[in-house]
Amino acid sequence: MVYLAFDIGGTNIKYAAITEKGEILIKGKYKSPKNSLEELIHSMGEVHRELAVTYNFEGIALSIPGAPNNETGVVPGGSALPFIHGPNLREALLKETGLNMFAENDAKSAALCEVWIGAASDVQDSLFIVLGTGVGGAIVKNKKLHYGRNHLAGEFGYLIQGYDFERSVFTTFSSLGSTGSLVLDVARRRSISPDHISGEEIFLDAENGDRDCIQAIERFYESIATAIYGLMYTYNPEKIILGGAISARPDLPIRISEKLDEIKKNITSDIPEVNPPIVPCQYGEDANLLGAVYNYMTNFECF
C-alpha cells in the first residue's frame, strides 16, 4: 500500500508517497499558501493529481500544527497558518481528492516515526523533545503516544524555568531553551534585530570566539539540561530523543550531558542515578511525513 503524506508548516508544505514499510518513493516541497484554506486544499489536490498518475493511494496522512481531532476532521489551536484551524479539513480534502485523511500533531508525528523505525524503535518508554522556534515534544508509553486530557501531554515548552525580575514574567523552556530563544538572546546582546542573525551563524561565531554567542549558547544548553533533568525524574524514560534542525549537531547530546552532570554536582541531597541515553532523531526532516503515515496505518481503522 502507498500513502500520500503532507507535512503542513508555516514556511513550506512537504509531501511524499510512502509505503507501509516506510519507504519514501518520491518527495518534494513547496511554499505554504498564506491566503486561504481553499488555496491550501487546491495545492494539495494538485500534488495528488500529479502523483496519482503513478501511485494508487490508500489515503492522506497529515502532519500538522495543533491538536487535530480525527473524529470531527477539525484542527483546534493556532499556528502560522491560522486558516487551517476551525474548518473541516477532512471534508475539504475528501471533496478535493476523494481520499480519507488522518492527522497528527507535527511534533508527535516525528515521535511516531522514531518509535516505528528510528531512534526509539528499541525501547518501550521514551520522551521526545523538539527544539525549534519553540519547544514541542511527545511522551511515549509502551510505544504509544500519551495525549492527556486536552491533548497537550508533551508540550514541554510550557515548563516554567524561573522568573525574570527585570521584566516581571515567568520564563519557560520555550523562552530559554528553543533555537528561537537563542537567536533572540544574541540579538538582545548585540542590540540588533533577530532577523539579522541565524542559529547557524551564532554557532559559527561562537567557534570563532564571539563572547556574546558563547554565553548565549551556554545559557541555551543549561536551559535544555534543566528541563531534561526534571523530565527524566518525572517520567524515568528508557531514552530521550532530540529533534529539530539543531539535532543534526553531533555535539548537542554531549553538551547537554555535560550540563546535566554540572546540575547533579550542585544538588546537595542524595538522589538515585538516572541516566537515560540522550540521542538525536534518525530521520530528520522526513520524520513528520513518516510518522504521519505510521499514525494513519495504526489508527485509521478505529475511526
KEKE-3310 file (N, C-alpha, C; in steps of 0.2 Angstrom, whole numbers, plus 5000, padded with zeros to 4 digits):
npx = (5004:5002:5004:4999:5007:5007:5016:5012:5018:5023:5031:5034:5026:5028:5029:5025:5026:5023:5027:5019:5029:5038:5045:5051:5045:5044:5047:5044:5043:5034:5031:5022:5005:4998:4986:4972:4962:4956:4965:4976:4971:4968:4981:4986:4978:4983:4995:4991:4984:4995:5003:4995:4994:5004:5004:4993:4984:4981:4976:4976:4989:4992:5003:5003:5002:4995:4981:4975:4958:4952:4940:4931:4937:4942:4955:4959:4967:4981:4992:5005:4998:4984:4971:4969:4964:4949:4940:4933:4945:4946:4934:4936:4947:4943:4933:4941:4951:4945:4950:4952:4957:4969:4975:4989:4998:5012:5025:5022:5020:5033:5039:5032:5037:5050:5048:5043:5052:5064:5075:5069:5064:5069:5065:5052:5047:5048:5054:5052:5059:5057:5067:5065:5059:5050:5047:5043:5036:5034:5027:5030:5023:5024:5026:5016:5008:5006:4992:4985:4972:4968:4975:4988:4999:5016:5019:5032:5037:5030:5035:5039:5054:5060:5060:5059:5065:5067:5059:5047:5041:5037:5049:5050:5053:5052:5055:5068:5075:5074:5078:5074:5074:5087:5092:5085:5091:5105:5103:5098:5109:5117:5110:5103:5091:5082:5081:5092:5101:5106:5103:5113:5123:5126:5132:5143:5150:5152:5162:5172:5176:5167:5161:5148:5140:5145:5141:5127:5125:5129:5120:5108:5111:5111:5098:5091:5096:5092:5078:5077:5082:5072:5062:5067:5067:5054:5047:5055:5061:5066:5074:5079:5075:5081:5074:5072:5080:5092:5096:5104:5117:5132:5138:5128:5120:5131:5135:5123:5123:5135:5131:5120:5128:5134:5123:5119:5130:5128:5118:5113:5106:5105:5102:5094:5103:5100:5101:5096:5099:5103:5099:5100:5086:5083:5078:5077:5071:5062:5055:5042:5033:5034:5030:5017:5011:5013:5005:4992:4991:4991:4980:4969:4958:4951:4942)
npy = (4994:5012:5028:5045:5058:5073:5086:5100:5116:5132:5138:5130:5117:5100:5085:5067:5051:5036:5020:5006:5001:5011:5016:5029:5034:5045:5062:5080:5098:5113:5131:5137:5141:5157:5163:5157:5144:5137:5139:5132:5119:5117:5117:5105:5096:5097:5091:5078:5075:5075:5065:5054:5048:5039:5032:5022:5028:5025:5033:5049:5055:5066:5078:5091:5107:5110:5102:5090:5084:5069:5063:5073:5080:5092:5105:5111:5125:5136:5143:5147:5147:5152:5150:5136:5131:5127:5126:5111:5100:5087:5085:5094:5089:5077:5080:5086:5077:5064:5055:5048:5056:5056:5063:5070:5079:5089:5088:5076:5067:5066:5060:5048:5042:5039:5030:5020:5016:5022:5030:5027:5014:5003:5003:5004:5015:5032:5049:5063:5078:5092:5104:5120:5134:5136:5125:5109:5092:5075:5061:5045:5029:5012:5011:5019:5035:5046:5057:5065:5074:5085:5084:5089:5083:5082:5094:5102:5114:5123:5122:5129:5139:5148:5165:5181:5195:5208:5210:5205:5193:5175:5163:5151:5135:5135:5149:5150:5139:5136:5136:5147:5156:5157:5164:5176:5180:5182:5192:5202:5204:5210:5221:5221:5217:5202:5196:5198:5188:5171:5154:5146:5155:5160:5149:5147:5159:5158:5148:5155:5163:5173:5182:5185:5176:5164:5164:5165:5153:5144:5147:5143:5128:5125:5128:5118:5107:5108:5107:5094:5087:5088:5081:5068:5063:5064:5056:5045:5039:5026:5031:5047:5057:5069:5082:5092:5105:5108:5096:5089:5093:5086:5088:5091:5081:5078:5090:5093:5083:5085:5097:5092:5084:5094:5100:5090:5089:5100:5098:5095:5085:5067:5058:5045:5038:5042:5040:5041:5037:5050:5055:5060:5062:5050:5052:5065:5079:5071:5065:5069:5066:5052:5048:5052:5044:5031:5034:5035:5021:5014:5019:5023:5014:5013:5023)
npz = (5000:4997:5003:5003:5010:5019:5026:5035:5036:5042:5034:5023:5013:5014:5005:5002:4994:5002:5007:5016:5023:5026:5016:5006:4991:4983:4985:4989:4990:4993:4994:5008:5006:5009:5010:5011:5016:5005:4995:5000:5001:4987:4982:4988:4982:4969:4970:4973:4961:4952:4957:4958:4945:4945:4957:4967:4979:4996:5006:5014:5024:5037:5044:5056:5063:5080:5088:5081:5078:5075:5074:5071:5061:5062:5066:5080:5089:5086:5073:5062:5050:5051:5046:5044:5056:5063:5051:5043:5039:5034:5027:5017:5010:5006:4997:4988:4984:4985:4994:5011:5026:5039:5053:5063:5076:5073:5080:5087:5077:5072:5083:5082:5070:5074:5084:5077:5066:5070:5081:5093:5092:5098:5112:5125:5132:5130:5128:5118:5113:5104:5097:5091:5084:5094:5108:5107:5109:5114:5124:5126:5129:5132:5118:5113:5110:5123:5126:5136:5145:5137:5125:5127:5132:5133:5128:5131:5131:5139:5151:5167:5170:5178:5185:5178:5184:5180:5169:5175:5172:5171:5165:5152:5146:5132:5130:5134:5130:5117:5099:5094:5105:5107:5096:5099:5111:5108:5099:5107:5115:5106:5102:5090:5076:5077:5065:5058:5061:5062:5069:5064:5061:5074:5081:5073:5075:5088:5088:5083:5093:5098:5111:5115:5109:5113:5127:5126:5120:5130:5140:5134:5132:5146:5150:5142:5148:5161:5160:5155:5165:5175:5168:5166:5179:5182:5173:5170:5158:5146:5135:5128:5115:5104:5093:5079:5069:5075:5080:5072:5075:5080:5093:5101:5110:5119:5125:5132:5141:5148:5154:5162:5171:5178:5184:5193:5201:5209:5217:5233:5240:5242:5228:5218:5204:5188:5171:5157:5139:5129:5113:5096:5084:5070:5058:5054:5043:5037:5046:5051:5040:5038:5051:5051:5042:5048:5059:5053:5048:5059:5066:5059:5056:5067:5067)
capx = (5000:5005:5000:5001:5009:5009:5018:5010:5022:5021:5035:5034:5022:5032:5024:5029:5022:5027:5024:5018:5036:5042:5050:5049:5045:5045:5045:5045:5040:5033:5030:5015:5000:4997:4980:4966:4961:4955:4972:4980:4967:4969:4988:4987:4975:4987:5000:4988:4983:5001:5006:4990:4996:5009:5003:4986:4985:4976:4973:4981:4992:4994:5006:5000:5002:4989:4979:4969:4953:4951:4933:4927:4941:4944:4961:4959:4973:4983:4999:5007:4993:4978:4965:4968:4961:4942:4936:4934:4950:4944:4929:4938:4952:4939:4930:4946:4955:4942:4954:4951:4963:4970:4980:4993:5002:5019:5030:5020:5022:5040:5040:5029:5042:5056:5045:5042:5058:5070:5079:5066:5061:5071:5063:5045:5045:5053:5052:5054:5060:5059:5069:5064:5057:5048:5049:5037:5038:5029:5028:5028:5022:5023:5026:5010:5008:5001:4990:4982:4965:4967:4979:4993:5004:5022:5021:5037:5039:5027:5038:5042:5061:5062:5057:5063:5063:5068:5053:5041:5037:5040:5052:5048:5058:5052:5058:5075:5079:5072:5083:5071:5076:5094:5093:5083:5096:5111:5100:5097:5115:5120:5106:5101:5085:5084:5080:5099:5106:5103:5106:5119:5128:5128:5137:5149:5153:5155:5168:5177:5177:5162:5159:5140:5137:5147:5137:5121:5124:5130:5113:5104:5112:5109:5090:5089:5098:5087:5071:5078:5083:5066:5058:5069:5065:5047:5044:5060:5061:5072:5078:5077:5077:5081:5073:5073:5086:5099:5098:5110:5124:5134:5140:5122:5119:5137:5135:5118:5125:5139:5127:5117:5132:5135:5117:5119:5135:5126:5112:5115:5103:5107:5097:5096:5106:5095:5105:5094:5103:5100:5101:5096:5082:5087:5075:5077:5066:5057:5051:5035:5030:5034:5026:5010:5009:5013:4999:4987:4991:4989:4974:4963:4953:4947:4938)
capy = (5000:5018:5033:5052:5061:5080:5090:5107:5120:5139:5141:5125:5111:5095:5079:5061:5045:5032:5013:5004:4999:5017:5018:5035:5033:5051:5068:5086:5103:5120:5136:5137:5146:5161:5167:5154:5136:5135:5139:5126:5112:5116:5115:5098:5092:5097:5086:5072:5073:5073:5058:5048:5045:5034:5028:5021:5030:5022:5039:5055:5055:5073:5081:5097:5111:5110:5095:5088:5079:5065:5061:5078:5082:5099:5106:5117:5128:5141:5142:5152:5147:5152:5147:5129:5130:5128:5122:5104:5098:5080:5085:5098:5085:5071:5083:5088:5071:5058:5051:5049:5059:5055:5068:5070:5085:5088:5085:5069:5063:5065:5055:5041:5040:5037:5024:5015:5014:5026:5030:5024:5008:4998:5004:5005:5021:5037:5056:5067:5085:5095:5111:5124:5141:5135:5118:5104:5086:5069:5056:5038:5024:5006:5013:5023:5042:5049:5063:5069:5076:5091:5083:5093:5080:5083:5101:5104:5121:5127:5121:5135:5138:5153:5171:5186:5200:5214:5210:5203:5187:5169:5161:5145:5131:5138:5156:5150:5133:5134:5139:5154:5160:5158:5169:5182:5181:5185:5199:5207:5206:5214:5226:5220:5213:5194:5195:5199:5183:5164:5150:5143:5160:5160:5143:5148:5165:5155:5144:5160:5166:5178:5181:5185:5169:5158:5165:5163:5145:5141:5148:5138:5122:5125:5128:5112:5102:5109:5104:5087:5084:5087:5076:5061:5060:5064:5050:5040:5035:5022:5035:5054:5058:5076:5083:5099:5105:5108:5089:5087:5095:5080:5089:5093:5077:5078:5096:5093:5078:5089:5102:5088:5082:5100:5101:5084:5090:5106:5096:5093:5079:5061:5056:5039:5040:5041:5042:5038:5039:5056:5054:5063:5058:5047:5054:5072:5082:5066:5061:5071:5063:5045:5047:5053:5038:5026:5036:5033:5014:5011:5021:5025:5009:5014:5029)
capz = (5000:4997:5007:5002:5016:5019:5032:5034:5040:5041:5028:5017:5013:5012:5004:4999:4993:5007:5008:5023:5026:5027:5010:5003:4984:4980:4989:4987:4995:4990:4999:5011:5004:5015:5010:5012:5016:4998:4991:5003:4998:4980:4981:4990:4976:4963:4971:4972:4954:4949:4959:4957:4939:4946:4963:4969:4986:5001:5010:5015:5031:5038:5050:5056:5070:5084:5091:5076:5081:5069:5074:5068:5055:5063:5070:5085:5091:5081:5070:5057:5045:5056:5042:5045:5062:5063:5046:5042:5034:5031:5022:5011:5007:5003:4991:4983:4981:4985:4999:5018:5029:5046:5055:5069:5078:5069:5084:5089:5071:5072:5088:5080:5066:5078:5088:5071:5063:5071:5087:5099:5090:5103:5118:5126:5135:5128:5128:5113:5114:5098:5098:5085:5085:5101:5110:5107:5111:5115:5129:5123:5134:5128:5111:5111:5112:5128:5124:5141:5144:5132:5120:5127:5135:5129:5127:5136:5130:5144:5158:5170:5172:5183:5185:5176:5189:5176:5165:5179:5169:5171:5160:5151:5142:5125:5130:5136:5128:5110:5095:5093:5110:5106:5092:5102:5116:5104:5096:5113:5117:5101:5100:5083:5075:5077:5058:5056:5063:5062:5073:5061:5062:5081:5082:5069:5078:5095:5087:5081:5099:5100:5118:5116:5106:5118:5133:5124:5119:5137:5143:5130:5134:5153:5150:5140:5153:5167:5158:5154:5172:5178:5164:5167:5185:5182:5169:5170:5151:5144:5131:5127:5108:5102:5087:5077:5064:5079:5082:5067:5078:5084:5100:5105:5116:5123:5128:5136:5146:5152:5159:5167:5176:5182:5189:5198:5206:5213:5221:5239:5243:5238:5223:5214:5197:5182:5165:5150:5134:5125:5106:5091:5080:5065:5051:5052:5040:5034:5052:5051:5035:5040:5057:5049:5039:5054:5063:5048:5047:5066:5070:5055:5056:5073:5066)
cpx = (5004:5001:5003:5001:5010:5011:5017:5014:5020:5025:5034:5029:5027:5027:5028:5024:5026:5023:5023:5024:5040:5046:5047:5050:5047:5043:5047:5042:5039:5031:5022:5011:4998:4990:4973:4966:4960:4961:4976:4977:4969:4976:4989:4984:4979:4993:4997:4987:4989:5004:5002:4991:5000:5007:4995:4986:4979:4973:4979:4983:4995:4998:5005:5001:4995:4988:4973:4964:4951:4944:4929:4931:4943:4951:4961:4966:4975:4990:5000:5002:4986:4971:4964:4965:4954:4938:4938:4939:4948:4939:4931:4943:4948:4936:4935:4950:4951:4945:4952:4958:4963:4976:4983:4997:5009:5024:5028:5021:5029:5042:5038:5034:5048:5054:5045:5048:5065:5073:5076:5062:5063:5069:5055:5043:5051:5050:5056:5054:5062:5061:5069:5063:5054:5050:5043:5040:5032:5031:5025:5028:5020:5022:5020:5011:5003:4999:4988:4975:4964:4972:4986:4999:5010:5023:5025:5039:5036:5030:5041:5050:5064:5058:5061:5061:5063:5061:5046:5037:5041:5043:5051:5054:5058:5056:5065:5079:5077:5077:5081:5074:5083:5096:5091:5088:5102:5109:5100:5104:5119:5116:5104:5094:5087:5083:5087:5104:5102:5106:5113:5125:5131:5133:5143:5153:5156:5161:5174:5179:5173:5160:5151:5137:5139:5143:5130:5120:5125:5123:5108:5105:5110:5101:5088:5090:5093:5080:5072:5079:5077:5062:5060:5068:5057:5044:5049:5060:5067:5077:5075:5079:5076:5079:5073:5079:5092:5101:5103:5117:5126:5136:5134:5121:5125:5137:5129:5120:5130:5136:5123:5121:5134:5129:5117:5124:5133:5120:5114:5113:5105:5101:5099:5098:5101:5099:5102:5098:5099:5103:5097:5092:5086:5084:5074:5071:5061:5053:5044:5031:5029:5030:5019:5007:5008:5006:4993:4986:4989:4983:4968:4957:4949:4942:4933)
cpy = (5006:5023:5040:5056:5069:5082:5097:5111:5127:5142:5136:5120:5105:5089:5073:5056:5040:5025:5011:5001:5005:5019:5024:5034:5039:5057:5074:5091:5109:5125:5136:5142:5150:5164:5164:5147:5134:5134:5133:5120:5111:5114:5107:5094:5092:5092:5079:5070:5072:5066:5052:5045:5039:5029:5028:5022:5027:5027:5044:5055:5063:5074:5088:5101:5110:5103:5093:5083:5075:5062:5067:5081:5089:5099:5112:5120:5134:5140:5148:5152:5146:5149:5140:5127:5132:5125:5115:5102:5092:5081:5089:5094:5079:5074:5084:5082:5065:5053:5053:5052:5057:5059:5067:5077:5084:5085:5078:5065:5062:5059:5048:5038:5036:5030:5018:5012:5017:5025:5027:5017:5002:4998:5005:5012:5026:5044:5059:5074:5088:5102:5115:5131:5141:5128:5114:5097:5080:5064:5050:5033:5017:5007:5016:5030:5043:5056:5068:5071:5081:5090:5087:5090:5080:5090:5104:5111:5126:5126:5128:5134:5143:5159:5177:5193:5207:5215:5208:5198:5181:5167:5153:5141:5134:5145:5156:5144:5131:5138:5146:5158:5161:5164:5176:5184:5185:5192:5204:5209:5211:5220:5227:5217:5206:5192:5195:5194:5176:5160:5147:5148:5161:5155:5144:5154:5163:5152:5149:5164:5172:5177:5181:5179:5164:5158:5163:5156:5142:5141:5143:5131:5120:5124:5121:5106:5102:5106:5096:5083:5083:5081:5069:5058:5060:5057:5044:5036:5031:5026:5042:5055:5066:5077:5091:5100:5105:5101:5086:5089:5089:5081:5091:5088:5077:5085:5096:5088:5081:5094:5098:5086:5088:5101:5096:5086:5096:5104:5093:5086:5073:5059:5050:5042:5038:5044:5039:5041:5045:5056:5058:5059:5056:5050:5061:5075:5077:5063:5063:5067:5055:5044:5048:5047:5032:5028:5033:5025:5011:5013:5022:5020:5010:5020:5028)
cpz = (5000:4999:5004:5008:5015:5026:5032:5039:5038:5035:5022:5019:5010:5010:5001:4998:4997:5007:5015:5026:5028:5022:5007:4995:4980:4985:4986:4992:4990:4996:5001:5008:5010:5016:5012:5013:5009:4994:4994:5000:4991:4978:4983:4984:4970:4964:4970:4965:4950:4950:4958:4950:4940:4952:4965:4977:4991:5005:5011:5023:5032:5045:5050:5063:5073:5086:5087:5079:5075:5069:5071:5061:5056:5067:5074:5086:5086:5079:5065:5051:5049:5052:5042:5051:5063:5058:5046:5037:5030:5026:5016:5007:5003:4997:4986:4980:4981:4990:5006:5020:5036:5048:5062:5070:5075:5074:5086:5083:5070:5077:5085:5075:5069:5082:5083:5069:5065:5078:5093:5097:5094:5110:5119:5128:5133:5128:5122:5114:5107:5099:5092:5087:5092:5103:5110:5109:5112:5120:5126:5129:5131:5121:5108:5114:5118:5127:5130:5140:5138:5126:5121:5131:5130:5127:5132:5136:5136:5151:5161:5172:5177:5182:5183:5179:5185:5172:5169:5175:5171:5165:5159:5147:5135:5125:5132:5132:5120:5105:5093:5098:5110:5102:5095:5107:5113:5101:5101:5115:5113:5099:5093:5082:5075:5069:5055:5058:5063:5067:5071:5062:5069:5083:5079:5073:5085:5093:5085:5087:5101:5106:5119:5114:5111:5124:5132:5123:5126:5140:5140:5132:5142:5153:5147:5145:5159:5166:5158:5161:5176:5175:5166:5173:5186:5179:5169:5164:5150:5139:5130:5120:5107:5095:5085:5073:5068:5081:5078:5070:5082:5091:5104:5111:5121:5127:5134:5142:5151:5157:5164:5173:5181:5187:5194:5203:5211:5217:5227:5242:5239:5234:5219:5207:5192:5176:5159:5144:5130:5118:5101:5087:5073:5058:5049:5049:5037:5040:5052:5046:5036:5046:5056:5046:5044:5058:5059:5049:5054:5069:5065:5055:5062:5073:5060)
residu = (MET:VAL:TYR:LEU:ALA:PHE:ASP:ILE:GLY:GLY:THR:ASN:ILE:LYS:TYR:ALA:ALA:ILE:THR:GLU:LYS:GLY:GLU:ILE:LEU:ILE:LYS:GLY:LYS:TYR:LYS:SER:PRO:LYS:ASN:SER:LEU:GLU:GLU:LEU:ILE:HIS:SER:MET:GLY:GLU:VAL:HIS:ARG:GLU:LEU:ALA:VAL:THR:TYR:ASN:PHE:GLU:GLY:ILE:ALA:LEU:SER:ILE:PRO:GLY:ALA:PRO:ASN:ASN:GLU:THR:GLY:VAL:VAL:PRO:GLY:GLY:SER:ALA:LEU:PRO:PHE:ILE:HIS:GLY:PRO:ASN:LEU:ARG:GLU:ALA:LEU:LEU:LYS:GLU:THR:GLY:LEU:ASN:MET:PHE:ALA:GLU:ASN:ASP:ALA:LYS:SER:ALA:ALA:LEU:CYS:GLU:VAL:TRP:ILE:GLY:ALA:ALA:SER:ASP:VAL:GLN:ASP:SER:LEU:PHE:ILE:VAL:LEU:GLY:THR:GLY:VAL:GLY:GLY:ALA:ILE:VAL:LYS:ASN:LYS:LYS:LEU:HIS:TYR:GLY:ARG:ASN:HIS:LEU:ALA:GLY:GLU:PHE:GLY:TYR:LEU:ILE:GLN:GLY:TYR:ASP:PHE:GLU:ARG:SER:VAL:PHE:THR:THR:PHE:SER:SER:LEU:GLY:SER:THR:GLY:SER:LEU:VAL:LEU:ASP:VAL:ALA:ARG:ARG:ARG:SER:ILE:SER:PRO:ASP:HIS:ILE:SER:GLY:GLU:GLU:ILE:PHE:LEU:ASP:ALA:GLU:ASN:GLY:ASP:ARG:ASP:CYS:ILE:GLN:ALA:ILE:GLU:ARG:PHE:TYR:GLU:SER:ILE:ALA:THR:ALA:ILE:TYR:GLY:LEU:MET:TYR:THR:TYR:ASN:PRO:GLU:LYS:ILE:ILE:LEU:GLY:GLY:ALA:ILE:SER:ALA:ARG:PRO:ASP:LEU:PRO:ILE:ARG:ILE:SER:GLU:LYS:LEU:ASP:GLU:ILE:LYS:LYS:ASN:ILE:THR:SER:ASP:ILE:PRO:GLU:VAL:ASN:PRO:PRO:ILE:VAL:PRO:CYS:GLN:TYR:GLY:GLU:ASP:ALA:ASN:LEU:LEU:GLY:ALA:VAL:TYR:ASN:TYR:MET:THR:ASN:PHE:GLU:CYS:PHE)
# end
